[in-house]
């Protein structure tokens, strides 16, 4: 089984701005999700991937602030992955506890 989390973003923001629709895989096989450090590293990877898929770091002329659609897109990616991340973390904790 591959140790990947796919971030697929296609929400209301994507409907109005097709450039935000997409997906990216985040590898986590090398992380120990039973530790705070492993969880923090995964969160960082997910944040980076979500920003990339959502165009968060693309500058709009006249401002350095990411547009609302990009911010909403990143938040939606995190929301959709919460349950999957919780299950992976719990699984790693059970494996370590065995």
N, C-alpha and C positions, 0 to 999 in steps of 0.2 A: 504494500500500500504506500503510495507516495505521500510524503509529508508536506503537503501544500494546502494553503488556504487560497481560494480564488476570490478575489474582490471583483464582483460584478456590480456595476453601478448603472442603473437605468430607472430613474425616478422621475418625479415631476420636473426637476431641473433639466434632466436629460431630454425630456420631451420638447422643451423650449429651446434647448441648445444641444443639438446632436453631438457636438464635439466632446461632450462629457460622457457619452455612452461608451462603455468599454469594460475590459476586465484585465486583471493582472494576477499572477500567482505569487504568493509569499511563502518562501521556504521556512520551515521551522524545525526540521528533523535534528539539527545540531543544537537545539535549545532544550534545556531542562525546565519544562513548564511547571514543575513542582516547586521551583524557587522563585522568589521575588525578582531576582536578576533575569531569569529566563522569561518571565512574564513581561518585564519591562522591555526587554529586547524585542519580543514579539510585538508589543504595542508600538514600539518605534518603527519596526518594519511595516506594520499595517498602516500607520500614519503616513509614512513616506509613499507607500504604494497608492493609498487613497488620494493623496495630494496629486500624484502623477496622473492617475486615471481621471481625476476631476478637473485637471487644469488649474489647480489651486495656485501654483507658482507662476502662472502666466500673467504678466503685467498688462494692465489696461492703460491705455494712454491717459495721462493726467493724474494717475493715482498709484500708490504702492499697495493699497488695500485690495485683497482678493474680492472679487464680486460675490454677491449674495448666493448665486447659483452654485459657485464653487464651494463656498462654505457649507451650504446645505447638503451638497453632494458628499463631502467628506463626513459630515455628521451622520448622514444616512448610511454610508458604508460602515461606520463604526456600529451603528444601531443594529444593522442586519447581521453583523458578525459576533455580537455579544454572546449569544447562546452557543455558537460553535466554539468560540474561544473558551468559554466556561467548561464545556464538555471536555475539551482537550486538556485543560488544566487539571480538572478532576481526575481524568484518566492517568495523567502522569503522576499525580499525588498517590493514587492507588497502587501504581506500579512500584513506586519508591517505598511505599509502606508494606509491600508484600514480602 
